Amino acid sequence: MFASGRSEQGPSRPQSDRERLESRLPLVVINHGSIGKRDPSPRWRPMVLVQWFVSRGFVVAVPMRRGHASSDGEWAEGYGPCATADYTNANLEAASDIRAAVTFMATRPNVDAKHTLLVGVSTGGFSVLALASASPQWEGVNILGAIDFAGGRGSLLSDGDVTRHNCAPDALVGAAAGFGQRMTIPTLWLYAENDRYFPPPLARQMFAEFSARNSLGTFVQLPPFGVEGHAAWQSSTWEGDVTQFIDRIGVKMPTPNAPPRGLPSAM
């Protein structure tokens, strides 16, 4: 799925090369979570996020990684038994799919991939940190920043599906530390007070280990959202922090407009 922040205006005169360059829009790639195995559920459509970014002049892509929805390929994000959980490689596998989506979007004539922003929710949030730390620049692409909504991996149900625990919290904190060691671009971490998947103590511990290795991260504790704060991306509580972050990394956003009707979809 992708959508553009510019409405079609009908036929016009051919653009010069300079005009084509100047008319390109910044790119945001929004990434989904995971249930920890192959997931044939319908495509994820985070319209709250899509419409917010489209209304601010971004081209928005929402790719589905291998093994999710109807995407080709086998699910490749397994992290093994809890005793030896490897969250780093699981997220790097996801990052390779995200990189492929960014590379594809960079070929579109209306996309300025030199101004790319990564956004992820849950495992998608941790996976954009993995990509941003591993390779923020490659041919035709420059990732300026990464936004992590409630990122992590390995949250499991327990006590008769009443409470949640992490499969290997120390490994999760260690993966965050590794991302911090290699990170060279700004990141924004957004976690709600009532997130049961990655509750505040664990989220803050991950960020503490990450930020001990670089000064490019910002952590924001969002207020409670509904009965499960893991879905706080569906609220509006993050908008001010995200706006400030985008301004800080150098992406110029126009005055917000109403999203165009009938957002086109293709990915």
DATAVEN-V211472 format. One record per residue. SS is DSSP state (2 for helix, 1 for strand, 0 for the rest). Layout:
# DATAVEN-V211472
SS ; SS
This chain:
# DATAVEN-V211472
0 ; 1 ; 1 ; 0 ; 0 ; 0 ; 0 ; 0 ; 0 ; 0 ; 0 ; 0 ; 0 ; 0 ; 0 ; 0 ; 2 ; 2 ; 2 ; 2 ; 2 ; 2 ; 0 ; 0 ; 1 ; 1 ; 1 ; 1 ; 1 ; 1 ; 1 ; 0 ; 0 ; 0 ; 0 ; 0 ; 0 ; 0 ; 1 ; 0 ; 0 ; 0 ; 0 ; 0 ; 0 ; 0 ; 2 ; 2 ; 2 ; 2 ; 2 ; 2 ; 2 ; 2 ; 0 ; 0 ; 0 ; 0 ; 1 ; 1 ; 1 ; 0 ; 0 ; 0 ; 0 ; 0 ; 0 ; 1 ; 0 ; 0 ; 0 ; 0 ; 0 ; 0 ; 0 ; 0 ; 0 ; 0 ; 0 ; 0 ; 0 ; 2 ; 2 ; 2 ; 0 ; 0 ; 2 ; 2 ; 2 ; 2 ; 2 ; 2 ; 2 ; 2 ; 2 ; 2 ; 2 ; 2 ; 2 ; 2 ; 2 ; 2 ; 2 ; 2 ; 2 ; 0 ; 0 ; 0 ; 0 ; 0 ; 1 ; 1 ; 1 ; 1 ; 1 ; 1 ; 1 ; 1 ; 1 ; 1 ; 1 ; 0 ; 2 ; 2 ; 2 ; 2 ; 2 ; 2 ; 2 ; 2 ; 2 ; 2 ; 2 ; 2 ; 0 ; 0 ; 1 ; 1 ; 0 ; 0 ; 1 ; 1 ; 1 ; 1 ; 1 ; 1 ; 1 ; 1 ; 1 ; 0 ; 0 ; 0 ; 0 ; 0 ; 1 ; 1 ; 1 ; 1 ; 0 ; 0 ; 0 ; 0 ; 1 ; 1 ; 1 ; 1 ; 0 ; 0 ; 2 ; 2 ; 2 ; 2 ; 2 ; 2 ; 2 ; 2 ; 2 ; 2 ; 2 ; 2 ; 2 ; 2 ; 0 ; 0 ; 0 ; 1 ; 1 ; 1 ; 1 ; 1 ; 1 ; 1 ; 0 ; 0 ; 0 ; 0 ; 0 ; 0 ; 0 ; 2 ; 2 ; 2 ; 2 ; 2 ; 2 ; 2 ; 2 ; 2 ; 2 ; 2 ; 2 ; 0 ; 0 ; 0 ; 0 ; 0 ; 1 ; 1 ; 1 ; 1 ; 1 ; 1 ; 0 ; 0 ; 0 ; 0 ; 0 ; 0 ; 2 ; 2 ; 2 ; 2 ; 2 ; 2 ; 0 ; 0 ; 0 ; 0 ; 2 ; 2 ; 2 ; 2 ; 2 ; 2 ; 2 ; 2 ; 2 ; 2 ; 0 ; 0 ; 0 ; 0 ; 0 ; 0 ; 0 ; 0 ; 0 ; 0 ; 0 ; 0 ; 0 ; 0 ; 0 ; 0 ; 0 ; 0 ; 0
